[in-house]
Amino acid sequence: MVGWARDLFLAGYGAVQAVPGPLFTFSAYLGAAMGSGLERWLNALICVVAIFLPSFLLVVGILPIGIDCAEYFLSARFWSVSMRGLSGCWLLLLSIRC
């Protein structure tokens, strides 16, 4: 790492450690430190989008599965079958205990 880049990195990391929250601000700082003028804003924006994009895509990809699971777990059939299974387990435990 070049000397000035190392100094900027350590200064930004130290500033981020002083504020609460995740390191998303650090990615914007590093993006802004990589350029000059208008390029700073573009680099900062690219870095922030790049750090948020994977989690956003994960949520969008899993959302349909989560909706189906919620509908299944909130259905009456799931709870009736679950209670039947729990009753059987409870009776088994009571019979083993006695």
Order of alpha helices (4+ residues) and beta strands (2+ residues): alpha-alpha-alpha-alpha
